[in-house]
Each structure stands twice: as structure tokens, then as C-alpha cells.
Amino acid sequence: MLKLFFDCRYTRTRVHDGISRFTASLVEAAAESSDVTMLISDPDQLNLLPDLPHLRISSPTSVREPWVARQLNPHRPDVVFSPMQTMGGRGRNYPLILTLHDLIYYEHRTPPRNLPALVRLGWRAYHLSYLPQRLVLNQADAVATVSETTRGLIRQHSLTRRPVELISNAPTPVAQPRDPRVPPTKDLVYMGSFMGYKNVEAVIAGIHRLPGYTLHLCSPIDDARLAELVALAEDPEQLMFHRGISEDDYAALLQQATALVTLSQAEGYGLPVVEAMAHGTPCILSDLPIFAEIAGSAVRDAGAQLVPGEDAAAFAEAVRRLEDPDSFANASAAARRRSLEFSWADSAARLVELGERLAGHGNASPKQ
């Protein structure tokens, strides 16, 4: 059985973000067919990870990161997988798979506010050209990404000479999706960060045109950013900031809301979209190529609607279309159907197959 070391050091300790959920879901699925050891840097990360063997090593933002192989080599992994592209590889004696989710920060260079100042400075410098990315990715034996859209961009910009494998996001299985015939509440759900490119301001502009609706902003947010967004609201009572929401409460909200909404200016995948569709919740999305890819047949069948990201009127009209009971029922069913085309088991199988090839356990050619 493949001895797979899985870098879980980007897992959150309290509430998942996108990378954290990708990590926790994929490592659990991969453990069904491989011998997995999770790499953590903070014991509290185990709060959001499955009950699997783990090894504590240095933080991914530590000065020790370029030489992290010194901590892993003695354990003799068959292959190491990281859900990010920044894992150090110097001096390693194992195959390494790095993941590039998107190229967002080449266009939107502002780093997350929660990173240390020195890391934020390095982040900006790193994204001034593609050269550092090429150097990092080419140190790996293979590169994973989560969408065909990003795989196309990797090739367009010649970011690596390594094989690029599609290891997609997927929703957590939902055993009992909502009944499409039950009318939704006048709730809209936003799940995601509050960085500038997420364009939450446009969603707030749209809610102004929807009296009676409440916009639930579910992710953690700092006080300064919350104040900025509340100041934009004509009626602050329409905004409900959860500042982090439990899995159960989030599922309950998706089961009753009219739609999940996001007018992001850039995405690498959009995990909240497939999560909402798994519940049978329609989605209203900015007209990005990645959302057209992920929503797929749900766009054709109205389970997801794509609107111009800065068009508040188009956004509001998309919400109103779901007020018709038949339209909502059809959209809900279409969203659910599309979600079933993604699974963590399929993504884990791709990862394990790739790991076996790199470790010499298989003879198949890398998927392109």
C-alpha cells in the first residue's frame, strides 16, 4: 500500500476555509486506499482533520520550510503531497506533488491580512513575475490543480515542465438534500473570504434591490473589514455576519435559503458552489469561466445563473426569478444533479494513482 504523507499544515483550527476543507476532505478519502500520515504544525489542526496517524513538523511559514525534507526523509514516505505549491523540496529523497489552485494573486496581489508582515511582503514579491512560480513547481515531480480552467492557465503561462494532474474539489456528501417543492426563505448565503477580489461589495449593492431578503455572510471577518462592508449597506439589517458558522448551522442555512451567491472577480474553483448544489440550493454567480466550468449543466438547466459581476440589477433579477415556485424547484433539482458529478473518492483515486506512478508502484502514463 502506498505510504502517502499528506501536508495538512494549512488546515484551520476552528472553521474551514477553502484550502482547509480541500485538505481535510481529500486526506480522509485518500486514507481509504493508502497508508496516510498527516503532516501538521499545530496540534489544534487535528480539530478539523480525520482521526489518522500524524506527524508534527515545522510551520509552512517557518524559515525551516525550504529544508523541510530533513524532517521527512527519516520517515521514508513513498510520496509527499501538498495542497499548496510552497512546500520545500531541497534534499528530499521522496517524490513530491505540489498543488496550484489558481493564479489569482498575479492579478490581485494583495495578500491575506492574517499573514505576518514579512510573509505578506514576500507574497507580493513572489507574484511580480511567473519566474518564482516556475522554479517552485519545477522542483516537484508532478503538479496538481483543481480545475481545467487553472490547468489551461498553467499551460498558457508555461509554469511547469511537470505533468499537471486534475484533482478536483468536491462537496461533502449530503444524504438528504432539500425538497425542491418546499418554498425557500428569503435568505441568500455568501461563504468565502472578504478579500477585495471576492467583490462582496457588489453583492451588498444587489441586496439593496431586494427588500425583505437577508444576506448571510458566513465566514470569519475582522472588525475593520466588517465596518467597511456595513457602511455600504442602505439597510444594515439586511446583512447578517456570522463571523464563522458551524457545519450544522451552515447546512441548515443552505437547506432553506433561496440561493448561494458570489460575484467574485477571480476563483480557482469555488468549493462553496458545489457544496450548495449538493444540498439542492441554486447558485447565482459572476460570469467567470471557472464558474461556467464548475456549474456546468446546472447553468444550462438554470440550477446556477451567471451574471455580470458588477451588475447589481442583473444579480437582483436572478434572485427574483427563483421566487416562482416552479422555477425554484427546477433550479434546485438541476443543482443537485450537477453536484453528483463530483466526489472526493474520485479525486482521492486520482491522487493515489499519481502517487503510485511516481513511487514506481504503477506503469500508467501521467494524465494530461
C-alpha positions in Angstrom: 0.0 0.0 0.0 1.2 3.5 -0.9 2.8 5.3 2.1 1.4 8.8 1.5 2.5 11.7 3.6 -0.2 14.5 3.2 0.7 18.1 4.1 -2.1 19.2 6.4 -0.4 22.3 7.8 -2.8 24.7 6.0 -5.7 23.3 7.9 -7.5 25.8 10.1 -8.1 25.1 13.8 -11.7 26.3 14.2 -13.5 26.9 10.9 -12.5 25.7 7.5 -11.5 27.9 4.6 -11.3 26.6 1.1 -7.7 25.1 1.3 -8.5 23.7 4.8 -11.7 21.9 3.6 -9.9 20.6 0.5 -7.2 19.2 2.7 -9.5 17.6 5.3 -11.8 16.0 2.7 -9.1 14.7 0.4 -6.9 13.2 3.1 -9.9 11.3 4.6 -10.8 9.9 1.2 -7.2 9.1 0.3 -6.9 7.1 3.5 -9.4 4.6 2.2 -6.8 3.2 -0.3 -3.4 4.3 1.0 -1.3 4.4 4.2 -1.7 8.1 5.1 0.3 10.1 7.6 -0.9 13.7 8.1 1.7 16.4 8.5 0.6 19.1 10.9 2.4 22.1 12.5 -0.3 22.9 15.2 -2.0 20.2 17.3 -5.2 22.3 17.1 -5.4 21.5 13.4 -6.5 18.0 14.5 -9.8 19.5 15.5 -10.8 19.7 11.8 -8.9 16.6 10.5 -9.9 13.0 10.4 -8.6 10.5 13.0 -5.4 9.4 11.2 -1.8 9.0 12.0 0.0 12.3 12.1 3.5 13.8 12.4 4.2 17.3 13.7 6.8 19.3 11.8 7.6 23.0 11.4 5.2 25.6 10.1 4.9 26.2 6.4 5.8 29.9 7.1 8.9 28.9 9.1 12.4 29.7 7.9 13.0 26.0 8.0 10.5 25.4 5.2 13.0 25.2 2.3 14.7 22.3 4.1 11.6 20.6 5.4 12.7 17.4 3.7 15.3 16.9 6.5 12.3 16.3 8.9 10.6 13.9 6.5 13.4 11.9 4.9 13.9 9.7 8.1 10.3 8.5 7.9 10.8 7.2 4.3 7.5 8.3 2.7 6.7 6.8 -0.7 5.4 10.1 -1.9 4.5 13.5 -0.3 1.5 15.5 -1.4 1.0 19.2 -0.5 -2.3 21.0 -1.2 -0.2 24.2 -1.8 2.7 24.9 -4.1 5.1 26.3 -1.4 6.4 23.1 0.3 10.1 23.0 0.4 11.8 20.2 -1.6 15.5 20.7 -1.1 17.4 17.5 -0.3 14.3 15.2 -0.4 14.6 11.5 -1.1 10.9 11.0 -2.0 8.6 12.1 -4.9 6.8 15.4 -4.3 3.4 16.5 -5.6 2.6 20.2 -5.3 -0.8 21.9 -5.9 -1.5 25.1 -7.6 -5.2 26.1 -7.2 -5.3 29.3 -9.1 -3.3 32.3 -10.5 -5.5 34.8 -8.7 -2.7 36.7 -6.9 -0.9 37.6 -10.2 -3.8 39.9 -10.9 -4.9 40.6 -7.3 -1.6 40.8 -5.4 -3.0 41.9 -2.0 -2.2 39.0 0.4 -4.5 37.8 3.2 -4.4 40.2 6.2 -3.8 37.4 8.7 -0.3 36.6 7.4 2.8 38.0 9.2 4.1 41.3 7.7 7.3 39.6 6.4 5.3 36.9 4.7 2.9 39.5 3.1 5.9 41.3 1.7 7.4 38.1 0.3 3.9 37.2 -1.1 3.8 40.4 -3.1 7.3 40.0 -4.4 6.7 36.4 -5.4 3.8 37.3 -7.6 5.6 40.1 -9.5 6.6 37.6 -12.2 6.0 34.0 -13.1 9.6 33.0 -12.6 9.4 32.2 -8.9 6.3 30.1 -9.6 8.1 28.1 -12.3 11.1 27.5 -10.1 8.9 26.2 -7.3 6.7 24.0 -9.4 9.6 22.5 -11.4 11.1 21.3 -8.1 8.2 18.8 -7.8 7.7 15.6 -9.7 4.1 16.4 -10.6 1.7 19.3 -10.2 -1.9 19.0 -9.2 -4.7 21.5 -9.8 -8.4 21.6 -9.1 -10.0 22.7 -12.4 -9.5 22.6 -16.2 -9.6 26.4 -16.2 -6.5 26.6 -14.0 -4.8 23.7 -15.8 -5.2 25.7 -19.0 -3.7 28.8 -17.4 -0.7 26.8 -16.1 -0.1 25.7 -19.7 -0.7 29.1 -21.2 1.9 30.7 -19.0 4.3 27.7 -19.2 4.5 27.4 -15.4 5.9 23.9 -15.2 7.5 21.2 -17.2 6.0 18.6 -15.0 2.8 16.6 -15.7 -0.3 18.5 -14.5 -3.0 16.3 -12.9 -6.6 17.3 -12.3 -7.5 16.5 -8.6 -10.8 18.4 -8.2 -12.7 19.7 -5.2 -15.9 18.0 -4.4 -18.8 18.6 -2.0 -19.3 16.7 1.3 -21.9 14.1 0.6 -25.4 15.2 1.5 -27.7 12.2 2.3 -30.9 14.3 2.4 -30.9 17.3 0.1 -33.7 19.8 0.4 -37.1 19.1 -1.1 -37.3 21.3 -4.3 -41.1 21.7 -3.8 -40.7 23.5 -0.4 -40.5 27.2 -1.0 -37.3 28.8 0.2 -36.9 31.5 2.7 -35.7 35.0 1.6 -32.2 34.2 2.7 -29.1 34.5 0.5 -25.8 32.9 1.5 -22.2 34.0 1.0 -19.4 31.7 2.0 -15.9 32.9 1.3 -13.2 35.3 2.4 -13.6 39.1 2.4 -10.6 39.9 0.3 -11.0 42.6 -2.3 -11.2 40.3 -5.4 -14.1 38.5 -3.8 -16.2 41.5 -4.7 -18.6 41.3 -1.7 -19.4 44.9 -2.2 -21.3 44.0 -5.4 -23.4 41.5 -3.6 -24.3 44.2 -1.0 -25.2 46.5 -3.8 -27.5 43.9 -5.1 -29.2 43.2 -1.8 -30.3 46.9 -1.8 -32.6 46.0 -4.7 -34.1 43.0 -2.8 -36.2 44.3 0.1 -37.2 41.6 2.5 -34.1 39.5 1.8 -31.3 38.8 4.3 -27.7 38.2 3.1 -25.9 35.8 5.4 -22.1 36.3 5.3 -20.8 33.2 7.0 -17.0 33.4 7.1 -14.8 34.8 9.9 -14.1 38.6 9.4 -12.1 41.1 11.3 -13.7 44.2 12.8 -12.2 46.7 10.3 -13.4 44.8 7.3 -16.9 44.3 8.8 -17.2 48.0 9.4 -16.3 48.8 5.8 -19.0 46.5 4.5 -21.7 47.6 6.9 -21.0 51.2 5.9 -22.1 50.3 2.3 -25.4 48.9 3.4 -28.5 51.1 2.9 -30.3 48.8 5.4 -27.7 47.1 7.7 -30.5 44.9 9.0 -30.3 43.0 5.6 -26.7 41.9 6.5 -26.1 39.1 9.0 -22.4 38.5 9.7 -22.0 35.0 11.3 -18.2 35.5 11.8 -17.7 31.8 11.3 -20.5 29.2 11.3 -20.7 25.6 12.4 -21.1 22.8 9.9 -24.6 22.0 11.1 -25.8 25.6 11.0 -24.3 26.1 7.6 -26.0 23.0 6.3 -29.3 24.1 7.8 -29.0 27.6 6.2 -28.3 26.1 2.8 -31.3 23.8 3.1 -33.7 26.8 3.4 -32.1 29.7 1.5 -33.1 30.9 -1.9 -29.5 30.8 -3.3 -25.8 30.8 -2.6 -24.4 33.9 -4.1 -20.9 35.1 -5.1 -19.8 37.8 -7.6 -16.1 37.1 -7.2 -13.7 38.6 -9.8 -11.5 35.5 -9.7 -11.6 31.9 -8.4 -9.6 28.8 -8.8 -12.6 26.6 -8.2 -15.4 27.8 -5.9 -16.0 25.0 -3.4 -19.0 26.7 -1.8 -20.7 26.4 -5.1 -20.7 22.6 -5.3 -21.4 22.4 -1.6 -24.6 24.4 -2.1 -25.6 22.4 -5.1 -25.2 19.2 -3.2 -28.0 20.4 -0.9 -30.1 21.3 -3.9 -29.5 25.0 -3.4 -29.3 27.2 -6.6 -26.4 29.4 -7.2 -26.0 33.0 -8.5 -22.5 33.6 -9.7 -20.4 36.1 -11.6 -19.8 35.1 -15.2 -16.3 33.7 -14.8 -15.0 30.8 -16.9 -14.3 28.8 -13.8 -17.9 29.1 -12.6 -19.2 28.1 -16.0 -16.9 25.0 -15.8 -17.9 24.1 -12.2 -21.6 24.8 -12.5 -21.7 23.0 -15.9 -25.0 21.5 -16.7 -26.6 23.4 -13.8 -26.1 26.6 -15.9 -27.9 25.0 -18.8 -30.7 23.8 -16.6 -31.0 27.0 -14.5 -29.6 25.4 -11.3 -27.0 28.1 -11.5 -27.2 31.6 -13.1 -24.2 33.6 -14.3 -24.5 37.4 -14.2 -22.0 40.2 -14.8 -20.1 40.7 -11.6 -20.7 44.4 -11.3 -24.4 44.4 -12.4 -26.5 44.8 -9.3 -29.7 44.8 -11.3 -28.9 41.6 -13.1 -28.0 40.0 -9.8 -31.3 41.1 -8.2 -33.3 39.8 -11.2 -31.6 36.4 -11.0 -32.8 36.2 -7.4 -36.3 37.2 -8.3 -36.5 34.5 -11.0 -36.2 32.0 -8.2 -39.3 33.4 -6.5 -41.5 31.4 -8.9 -42.1 28.0 -7.3 -41.7 26.0 -10.5 -38.5 27.9 -11.4 -37.1 27.3 -8.0 -38.0 23.6 -8.0 -36.4 23.1 -11.4 -33.3 25.0 -10.3 -32.9 23.1 -7.1 -33.1 19.7 -8.9 -30.6 20.8 -11.5 -28.2 22.0 -8.9 -28.4 18.7 -7.1 -27.8 16.7 -10.3 -24.7 18.6 -11.2 -23.2 18.2 -7.7 -23.3 14.4 -8.1 -20.7 14.6 -10.8 -18.0 15.5 -8.2 -16.8 13.2 -5.4 -13.8 13.2 -3.1 -13.5 9.4 -3.7 -12.8 10.1 -7.4 -10.3 12.9 -6.6 -8.5 10.7 -4.0 -8.3 7.9 -6.5 -6.5 10.2 -8.9 -4.1 11.3 -6.2 -3.3 7.8 -5.1 -2.9 6.6 -8.7 -0.5 9.5 -9.4 1.4 8.8 -6.2 1.8 5.1 -7.1 3.1 6.1 -10.6 5.7 8.4 -9.0 6.7 5.9 -6.4 7.1 3.2 -9.0 4.1 1.2 -8.0 2.4 1.6 -11.3 3.1 1.8 -15.0 0.4 4.1 -16.4 1.4 7.3 -18.1 0.5 10.6 -16.3 -2.8 12.1 -17.2 -2.5 15.4 -19.2 
